[in-house]
């Protein structure tokens, strides 16, 4: 969730308004957290019910839906809310929202026609024409895009976060319920995997309809007749709005979907590369399904890494608006430190315990190395998200677009070759390298305050020591347990649970002992105040 400053930098919100802004941001962050967890967790029972090949069918087309969902859920609403917040006149707010709706409706219709008509060609480019009906179902999401994006953006721009929060959670709950029911029916009725995939994808349409119900009153108000006598400001002209939508809105949307865009490249290259390397078509589909197991793990890792740091963004926006340099630097440092520390801890934990986690969640240890490599991307993806959020709060978009383009070029140009040579391990490495390239460009091109925040004091050195010790002890505990217990799915659950507790305890203990976080940073983290009190007593 990104909170943008209003048009006048000199405006100072009242204490009540500021508190309402922060509470709204927290509500939206909580809703986003719930939606992301639901979006990640349902894939585990889905894979268990439909198997690797069924999971492959779903995941091949999922990036197309994921991009549309990201645009409608977090990308475009953020941009539209910024446009609305820049305008104080309710009449102008409605005018801007209506014009953006018309522009997006035209875009959504063109996108629907392109995806629906071109579905066979897209499926062929993915190496599997059986995916055609799934792509046609996903195309329907384009028609809901303007309704969901403008409804959420208008509410957020008026600092009413409740409709967006409710619609986010409702949409995901309905979608996940449909997918799980479809997967259960497919497993028990022995459906064809492509039939299962098409019906599972229809959950997105049911979810979108449920979310639209929340905005019924919003649209009744939006399309009331406007006074014809009022002049239209220059900033509200069609050409101006379309230009800003393309430049600012496009950058926000693309960066919100950065991981999904890399997954889209995988959809067009991994299965084809595996077949070219000598695998049979069924074997390549199954192995691609194994590779796709990384997606829920990455999502859960990113939720852990970014959810807490997101609560600091409203404070950063207020400090930036009031040009309080000391507060800006302090908040920047906290944002980056928390994001890096939590993502590093989540990454090392997943890498060390990956064979056990793979067995617990998916029933086999197949592809554990590829999944462990892929999990390294959590560190870079969380930092990219944090840096991009900060740059957007400063109204800087060009650097983000350059970084994103460079990363996609690296992934797009070399992924097929990497899969051909190294299999799914190569695809995992290309994802990590692409994100690392994006992060390097963002870091080199960002303001000095953002670069120094990452390397402030001895933070990185302390973090390496903390997560290294944590990973080493958790890995040692895992190895010892496997010496004593026969490795089954049941025993693996027990091992993972104990190792996670050991890892978390070591991380927190060393972070407190080594003063990894400042006092303010500890107070930002959930339970941080209580931990500080306990250490003072001891």
N, C-alpha and C positions, 0 to 999 in steps of 0.2 A: 504494500500500500504506500503510495507516494503522495504527500500533501504539498501542493504547490502554493506559493505566495500569491496573494491577490495583486491586482494591477498596480495599486499605489504602494510603493515601498515604505511610505511614511505612516501608513495606517497602523495604529496600535490597538489590537483587540482588547476588549475588556477582559477582566479576570474570568468572568462567566463564559464569555465567548471562547477564550483560550482553553478553559477546562472542557467545554463542550466539544471543541475541535479534537483535543487529545482523547476524550472518551469515545468519540466517533471513530477515530483512527484505531483505537484498541478494539472496538466492536468489530470493525471491518477486518482487522488482523486476525481476530479470533475466528470469524466466519471463514476467512481464507484458509486458516490452519485446519479447520474441520473439513473443508472441501478438499484440500490437498491430501489429507490423511485418507479420506474416503476414496479419492481418485487413485491413490497408491495401493491401498490395502485390498481392494476388490480383485486386483489382478492375481493375487495368490490363490484364492479359491477357484478363480476362473481357470488358471493353468492346471490346477489339480483336477478339475472336472473334465476339461476338454483335451488335456495332454499338450505335448510340445507343438504338434502340427496345428491343432486348433488355436493354440496361443499365437503361433506364427501368423495365421490367417487374420486374427484380430489385430495384432500389433503392426502388420504391414500397412494397414489402412489407418490405424489410429492417429499417426502424425497429422493427417489431413484434418481430422476432427479436432485434434489437440490445438492446432494452429487457430482454427476458427473459434474454439472455446476460449483460448487465451486472448484473442482479439476482443471477443464479446465480454469477457469476464474481468480482465485487468488492463489490457492495452488501451483500447479505445475509450472505455469509461474514464480512465485517468486523464487522457487528453481532453475529452469533452468536459469533464469536471473543471479542468483548468480554464477552458473557454468560458464556461458559465460563471466561475468565480471571479473572472476579470470584469464582469458586467454587474452593476448594482441594480439597474432598472429591470423589474420583472418582465416588462414587455419585451425588452431586448433579449433577455434570457430565453424566452419562449421562441423568439424569432431565430436566434442562433441555433437552438435545439432543433427546430423544425427544418431549417436549411441543412444542418448536418444529417438529419434523418433522411431527407430526400437524396442527398449525395450518397449516403451509405446504402439506401434502398437500391439505387441504380447500380452501385458496385456489387451488392449482394446478388442482384438478379443476374448480372453478367457472370459472376463467379459460379452461380448455380448452373447456368446454361453451359458454361465452359466445362465444369466438372462432369455434369450429367452426359453431355454429348461426347465429351472426350474420355469418358470412363474406360472404354475398351482400350484406347491407346495408352492411357496412364497405367492400366493393369498390365498391358504388354511390356511397357518400359520397366515395370517392377519384376518382370519375368514370370507372371502368373495371371493369365487371362480369367481364371476363375474368380479373381477379386473384383470383377466388373460390377456385380450387383452391390457389393459393399460400398464401393466408391459412389454409386448412384444414391444410396441411402445417405451417405455422409454429405453429399451435395445439398441435401435439404437444409442442413444447418445454415447455409449461406442466406437463406430466406429469413431466418430468425435474427441474423446478425444485427441489422439496424434497430430492431425493437429492443433487444437486450442491451446493446451498447448505449443507446441514447437514454433509455429508461434509467440505467445505472448511473451514467454520467451526469444527467440532469439532477438526480437526487444527491449525488456526492458533491456537485458544484454548489448546491444549496445547503451543504453541510448536514444533510440528512442521510446518515449511513445505514439506517435500519432497513430500508427496502433492498438495498444491494446485498446486505448481509443475509437477510432472509432468503432472497432469490438464489444466492450462491449455494447455500446449504440445501435448500429444497431441490434445486436442479440436480445436484450430485446425489442426493438420497434417492430420488426417483430413478435416475439413470442407473445407479448401482443396483437397485432392486431389480430393474428390468434385466440387466446383464446377468445377474446371479440366477434368476428364475430361468432365463433362456439357456444358460449353461447347464443347469440341472436337467431341464427337459431334453436338451441335446444329448447329454450323457445317458439318460435313461431311455430315451426314444431312439437312440442311435441315429441322430441326424447327420447329414453330410456336413463337413466342417465349414463349407462356404455358406450353407443355409444358416448354420449356427452364427457365423460371423455377421451376416446381414441382419439377422434379428437382434443380435447383441448391439450392433451399431445403431439400431432404431431406438435404443434406450436414450441416445442423445436427443432425439426429437421429442420423446415423451418428457424428458427433463426440461427442455426448452419451453414446452407448452406450460409446464407447471410453474416455471420461473416467470413467464409472461403474466400469469394471473396476478402476481404481486404488483405489477405496474399498471393495472387497469385504471385506477384513479389518476395516475400520472398522465396517461395518454388522453383521458377525457379532458383534463385541464390543458394539456399541451395543444390540442387541436381546436380549442375554442377560437372564434374569429378574432383577428388582431385589428387594432385601429388602423384605418387606411391612411390617415392624415399624417402620421408621424414619419419623419425622415429616417432613412436607413443610414447608419454610420458606416464610414469607410471600412472599418474592421469587420463589418458584418456582411460585406458584399460576397457574392458567390465565389468570385475568383480568389479573394483573400482567404476565405474559409477553406476552399479546395487546396490552395497552396500550403496552408498550415497543416491541414489534415495529411497531406502527402509527406511533408518534411518532418514536422514534429510528431504527429500521430503515428506515421509509419515507423519512425525510429523507435518510439515507445513500444509499439506492438511487436516489432521484430525482436527487440531485445527481451521482451517478456516471454517470447517463444524460442529463445536461443537454443535450449537443449532439445526442444521438439524439432527444430529445423535440422539439427544434426541427425536426429532419428529419421527424419524424412530422407536424408541422403542415404542412410542405411537401408531404407526400404527399397531404394532403387539400385543398390550396389551389392549388399551383402549376399542375398540369395543367389543372384546372378554370378557373383564372384566365386561362391562355393561350388556351383555347378561347373563353372569354367575350370576350376582347380581339379575336377575329376569326380566329385560326388554325384550320386544319382539325384534326380529331382526330389523324391521323397526324403532322402537323407538330408539334402540341403534345407528343405523346409523344416524338418525336425531340429536341425542344428541352429537354424535362425531362431526358432522358438526358444531354444536354450539360451541363446545370446540375449533375447528379449527379456529374460528373467531379470536383467539388470535394471529395467525401468522402474519397477516399484521400489527397489533398494535405493536408487538415486533420488527418487522423489522423497522418500522418507528421510534420507540424509539431508536433503536440502531444506525440508521442513524444519528439522532440528536446528540447522545452521542459520536460517534466515528469519524464523518466526520471532525470536526474541529481539534481534537487532532491528527489525522493522518498527518496533515500538519507539525507537529513538528518532525516526524520521520527522515526526511533527516538531519535536524540539529543535532539530536542525533547521527546518524551514522557518521557524520563528526567529531563531538566532540569525539566520541569513537575511531575513527581511529587515531586521533591526540593525544589521551590520555590526553585531557584537563579535569581534574577531576572536577574542579569547573563548567565548562560548562555542563559536563555530569549530575552532580547532579541537576543543575538548570533546565535543559531540562526534566530530569526525573520527577522532582517535578511538573513542568507545565503540562506535559502529564497526570500524574495521577490525579492531581487536576481538570483539565478541564474535563477529562473523568468521574470522580466520580460526580462532581457537575452537569453536564448536564444530566447524566443518572438518578441521584436522582431527579432532577426537573421534567424530563419527566415521571418518574415512579410515583411520588406522584400526578402529574396532571392527569395521566390516571386512577390511583386508585380512586381518589376522584370523578372524573367525569364519571366513567365507565358506570353506568346505562344510563346516557344521551348519551354518545358516542356510546354505544351498540345500542340504539334506533335510533340514527342519521344514523349510517353506515349500520346497518343490519335489521332495522325495528322492533326490539323487544328488551325487556330487559332480555330475557331468558339467563341464564348462566352468568350474570354479575359478580357474586361473583367469579366464577372460572376464568373468564378473568382478574379480578382485582388481584387475587392471582398470576396468571401467569405473569402479568406485573412486579411483583417484581423481576423477573429474569433479567430485563433490567440492573439493577445496577450491578449484578454479571457478566453477559455476557459481558458488556462493559469493566469492569475492567479486566476480563480474557483476552479479546482481546488486551487490552493495555499492560498488563504484558507480554503476550506471544509475542507480537511484539517487545518489548524491549529485551526479552531473545533471540529471533531470531537474532536481530541485534548484540548480543554478541556471536552468534554461540553456544547458550546453548539450547539443545533440550530435554535432559533426563527428567528434572523436568516437562516440559510441558506434556510429554507423560505419566508420572506417574499420574499427576493430571487428565488428560483426562480419563485415564483408571479407576481411582477410581470413578470419577463422573458417568461414563457409567455403572459401576458395581452397584452403588447405584440405579440408575434409572432402570436398567434391572432387578435387583433382587426384587425390592419392588413395581414397578409400577402397576402390575396386581393386587396385594393384595390391594394397596391403592385405586384403581378404584373399586374393589369389595366392599370395606367397605364404601368409601366416595364418590364414583362416580367421575365425572370429576373434582371436587374440589381436590380429592386425587391426580389425575394426575398432576394438576397444582402445588400442594405442592411438589411433587416428583421432578418436573423440577427445582423448586427454590432450594430445598435442594441439588440436584445433582450439580448445578452450584455453590452453596455456598461451597460445599466440595472441588470442583476444585479450587476455589479462595483461600480457606484457605491453601491448600497444596502449591499453587504457592507463596502465601505471606510468609509462614513459610520457604520455601526452597529457596527463592530469595535472592540475595545479600543484604547486610545491607543498601546500598544506596536506594534500591527500597522499603524496608520495612519502612525506616524512611521518605521517600517521602510521603507515605500515611498518616502518623501520624505527619507530620511536623507542629510544632506550634499548634495553636488552630483552624486549618482549619476544622477538623471534627466537633468540637463543634459548630462553626459558621455555618457550612453547615446544621447541624441538626436544628438549630434555624431558619435558613432562609427558608428551604423547609417546615418545620413544620408550620411556620406562613403562608407561601404561600398556602399550602394545606388547612389549617384551614379557611382562608378567602375565597378561591375559593369554598370550600364546603359549607360555610355559604351562599355565594351568590347564589349557586345552590339551596339550600334549600328554601331560600326566594323567588326566582323566581318561584319555583314550588308551593308555596303558593298562588301566585298572578295569575299565568297563567295555563290554562288546559294543561296537558302533552300530546302533540302530536309530531309527527316527525318534523313538521315545527317549533313549539315553542322550541323543544329541540335543533334545529340548532342554534336559536338565543341565548338560554341559554349557550350552549357550547362556542359560539364565545365570548360572553361577559365575561364568567368565565375564558377563556383562556387569554384574554387581562388583566383581573384583576390579574390572577396568574403570568403572565410574568412581569407585572409592579411591583408587590410586590417583586418578586424574584430579579429583577435587582436593584430596589431601596434599598432593604435590603443588597444586595451584595455590593453595592457602599457604603452605610452608615456604614456597619459593616466591610468593607475592607476584604471581603471574598477572593478576588483575589489580587495578587501582581500587580504592575504596568505592568510588562512584560506579565503576564497572561491576563490582560485586553487588551493589545495591540495585543495579539494573536487572540482574539475572534473577529468575524465580528462586526463592529460598535463600538468596544471597545474604539478606539481612540476618536471617536466623543462623546461618553458618558463621558469620562474623561474630555474633553474640556468643556462640559456642566456643569459638577459639579464644575470645577474650576471657571467658570463665576459666578455661584451662591454662 
